[in-house]
């Protein structure tokens, strides 16, 4: 059986995590993610909320 072909060069992989790439290009990503508008009223009043803490699959109790 003939040996398998291997190219004379190695393929370089991207070792940088995706989150690091995002934060380099958008430093406010984490702040904006945790401060999304939750309720917007017609007179301009706005309630911001961490959407990870809301919804049916949240593990955090909704008691303040």
C-alpha positions, 0 to 999 in steps of 0.5 A, a space after each residue: 500500500 502506498 503512503 498517504 500524500 502529505 503536502 510539504 507545508 502545514 495548514 495554519 489554524 486560527 488559534 484566536 477565540 471568536 469572542 476575542 475577535 469580536 471584542 477587538 473590533 467592538 469593545 462595547 459589545 459586552 456592555 451593549 449585550 447586557 443593556 438592551 432596551 427591554 421596554 420602550 414607551 411612546 414618551 421616550 421612557 426606556 427600560 434596559 435589561 439584561 436579556 440573559 436574565 429574562 425569558 422562559 429559560 432563565 435560571 435567575 429568579 425574576 425577583 428584585 
